[in-house]
């Protein structure tokens, strides 16, 4: 798994960078 720099969550297969969304 990879840490998504935008969501700071673990993505199963880091997809094309999603739109940056507000911090939780």
mmCIF file as gemmi writes it, N, C-alpha and C atoms, coordinates in Angstrom:
data_model
loop_
_atom_site.group_PDB
_atom_site.id
_atom_site.type_symbol
_atom_site.label_atom_id
_atom_site.label_alt_id
_atom_site.label_comp_id
_atom_site.label_asym_id
_atom_site.label_entity_id
_atom_site.label_seq_id
_atom_site.pdbx_PDB_ins_code
_atom_site.Cartn_x
_atom_site.Cartn_y
_atom_site.Cartn_z
_atom_site.occupancy
_atom_site.B_iso_or_equiv
_atom_site.pdbx_formal_charge
_atom_site.auth_seq_id
_atom_site.auth_asym_id
_atom_site.pdbx_PDB_model_num
ATOM 1 N N . UNK Axp A 1 ? 0.85 -1.214 0 1 0 ? 1 A 1
ATOM 2 C CA . UNK Axp A 1 ? 0 0 0 1 0 ? 1 A 1
ATOM 3 C C . UNK Axp A 1 ? 0.877 1.253 0 1 0 ? 1 A 1
ATOM 4 N N . UNK Axp A 2 ? 0.295 2.338 -0.438 1 0 ? 2 A 1
ATOM 5 C CA . UNK Axp A 2 ? 1.044 3.589 -0.516 1 0 ? 2 A 1
ATOM 6 C C . UNK Axp A 2 ? 0.293 4.687 0.211 1 0 ? 2 A 1
ATOM 7 N N . UNK Axp A 3 ? 1.055 5.57 0.861 1 0 ? 3 A 1
ATOM 8 C CA . UNK Axp A 3 ? 0.414 6.68 1.562 1 0 ? 3 A 1
ATOM 9 C C . UNK Axp A 3 ? 0.076 7.777 0.555 1 0 ? 3 A 1
ATOM 10 N N . UNK Axp A 4 ? -1.195 8.113 0.472 1 0 ? 4 A 1
ATOM 11 C CA . UNK Axp A 4 ? -1.602 9.171 -0.447 1 0 ? 4 A 1
ATOM 12 C C . UNK Axp A 4 ? -1.249 10.523 0.165 1 0 ? 4 A 1
ATOM 13 N N . UNK Axp A 5 ? -0.388 11.299 -0.493 1 0 ? 5 A 1
ATOM 14 C CA . UNK Axp A 5 ? 0.08 12.581 0.045 1 0 ? 5 A 1
ATOM 15 C C . UNK Axp A 5 ? -1.041 13.602 0.236 1 0 ? 5 A 1
ATOM 16 N N . UNK Axp A 6 ? -2.162 13.381 -0.461 1 0 ? 6 A 1
ATOM 17 C CA . UNK Axp A 6 ? -3.26 14.337 -0.354 1 0 ? 6 A 1
ATOM 18 C C . UNK Axp A 6 ? -4.195 13.994 0.804 1 0 ? 6 A 1
ATOM 19 N N . UNK Axp A 7 ? -4.47 12.709 0.973 1 0 ? 7 A 1
ATOM 20 C CA . UNK Axp A 7 ? -5.426 12.3 1.994 1 0 ? 7 A 1
ATOM 21 C C . UNK Axp A 7 ? -4.73 11.8 3.254 1 0 ? 7 A 1
ATOM 22 N N . UNK Axp A 8 ? -3.426 11.521 3.128 1 0 ? 8 A 1
ATOM 23 C CA . UNK Axp A 8 ? -2.649 10.974 4.245 1 0 ? 8 A 1
ATOM 24 C C . UNK Axp A 8 ? -3.263 9.661 4.716 1 0 ? 8 A 1
ATOM 25 N N . UNK Axp A 9 ? -3.911 8.964 3.783 1 0 ? 9 A 1
ATOM 26 C CA . UNK Axp A 9 ? -4.493 7.661 4.101 1 0 ? 9 A 1
ATOM 27 C C . UNK Axp A 9 ? -3.803 6.6 3.245 1 0 ? 9 A 1
ATOM 28 N N . UNK Axp A 10 ? -3.949 5.356 3.618 1 0 ? 10 A 1
ATOM 29 C CA . UNK Axp A 10 ? -3.327 4.288 2.847 1 0 ? 10 A 1
ATOM 30 C C . UNK Axp A 10 ? -4.225 3.9 1.677 1 0 ? 10 A 1
ATOM 31 N N . UNK Axp A 11 ? -3.685 4.048 0.461 1 0 ? 11 A 1
ATOM 32 C CA . UNK Axp A 11 ? -4.432 3.669 -0.732 1 0 ? 11 A 1
ATOM 33 C C . UNK Axp A 11 ? -3.92 2.318 -1.217 1 0 ? 11 A 1
ATOM 34 N N . UNK Axp A 12 ? -4.805 1.447 -1.663 1 0 ? 12 A 1
ATOM 35 C CA . UNK Axp A 12 ? -4.42 0.119 -2.116 1 0 ? 12 A 1
ATOM 36 C C . UNK Axp A 12 ? -3.488 0.159 -3.32 1 0 ? 12 A 1
ATOM 37 N N . UNK Axp A 13 ? -3.605 1.172 -4.149 1 0 ? 13 A 1
ATOM 38 C CA . UNK Axp A 13 ? -2.766 1.219 -5.351 1 0 ? 13 A 1
ATOM 39 C C . UNK Axp A 13 ? -2.684 2.64 -5.888 1 0 ? 13 A 1
ATOM 40 N N . UNK Axp A 14 ? -2.254 3.562 -5.02 1 0 ? 14 A 1
ATOM 41 C CA . UNK Axp A 14 ? -2.145 4.987 -5.352 1 0 ? 14 A 1
ATOM 42 C C . UNK Axp A 14 ? -2.583 5.344 -6.773 1 0 ? 14 A 1
ATOM 43 N N . UNK Axp A 15 ? -3.839 5.759 -6.885 1 0 ? 15 A 1
ATOM 44 C CA . UNK Axp A 15 ? -4.399 6.115 -8.181 1 0 ? 15 A 1
ATOM 45 C C . UNK Axp A 15 ? -3.867 7.476 -8.617 1 0 ? 15 A 1
ATOM 46 N N . UNK Axp A 16 ? -4.13 7.875 -9.854 1 0 ? 16 A 1
ATOM 47 C CA . UNK Axp A 16 ? -3.719 9.205 -10.303 1 0 ? 16 A 1
ATOM 48 C C . UNK Axp A 16 ? -4.146 10.241 -9.277 1 0 ? 16 A 1
ATOM 49 N N . UNK Axp A 17 ? -3.223 11.124 -8.915 1 0 ? 17 A 1
ATOM 50 C CA . UNK Axp A 17 ? -3.458 12.089 -7.845 1 0 ? 17 A 1
ATOM 51 C C . UNK Axp A 17 ? -4.843 12.715 -7.91 1 0 ? 17 A 1
ATOM 52 N N . UNK Axp A 18 ? -5.624 12.506 -6.868 1 0 ? 18 A 1
ATOM 53 C CA . UNK Axp A 18 ? -6.967 13.064 -6.776 1 0 ? 18 A 1
ATOM 54 C C . UNK Axp A 18 ? -6.897 14.534 -6.407 1 0 ? 18 A 1
ATOM 55 N N . UNK Axp A 19 ? -7.978 15.277 -6.561 1 0 ? 19 A 1
ATOM 56 C CA . UNK Axp A 19 ? -7.977 16.691 -6.197 1 0 ? 19 A 1
ATOM 57 C C . UNK Axp A 19 ? -7.752 16.86 -4.704 1 0 ? 19 A 1
ATOM 58 N N . UNK Axp A 20 ? -6.864 17.766 -4.307 1 0 ? 20 A 1
ATOM 59 C CA . UNK Axp A 20 ? -6.601 17.986 -2.886 1 0 ? 20 A 1
ATOM 60 C C . UNK Axp A 20 ? -7.863 18.414 -2.159 1 0 ? 20 A 1
ATOM 61 N N . UNK Axp A 21 ? -8.159 17.709 -1.069 1 0 ? 21 A 1
ATOM 62 C CA . UNK Axp A 21 ? -9.36 18.069 -0.318 1 0 ? 21 A 1
ATOM 63 C C . UNK Axp A 21 ? -8.954 18.536 1.074 1 0 ? 21 A 1
ATOM 64 N N . UNK Axp A 22 ? -9.815 19.275 1.747 1 0 ? 22 A 1
ATOM 65 C CA . UNK Axp A 22 ? -9.52 19.85 3.06 1 0 ? 22 A 1
ATOM 66 C C . UNK Axp A 22 ? -9.072 18.8 4.064 1 0 ? 22 A 1
ATOM 67 N N . UNK Axp A 23 ? -8.205 19.213 4.966 1 0 ? 23 A 1
ATOM 68 C CA . UNK Axp A 23 ? -7.715 18.287 5.991 1 0 ? 23 A 1
ATOM 69 C C . UNK Axp A 23 ? -8.857 17.869 6.912 1 0 ? 23 A 1
ATOM 70 N N . UNK Axp A 24 ? -8.753 16.626 7.374 1 0 ? 24 A 1
ATOM 71 C CA . UNK Axp A 24 ? -9.824 16.098 8.233 1 0 ? 24 A 1
ATOM 72 C C . UNK Axp A 24 ? -9.739 16.753 9.613 1 0 ? 24 A 1
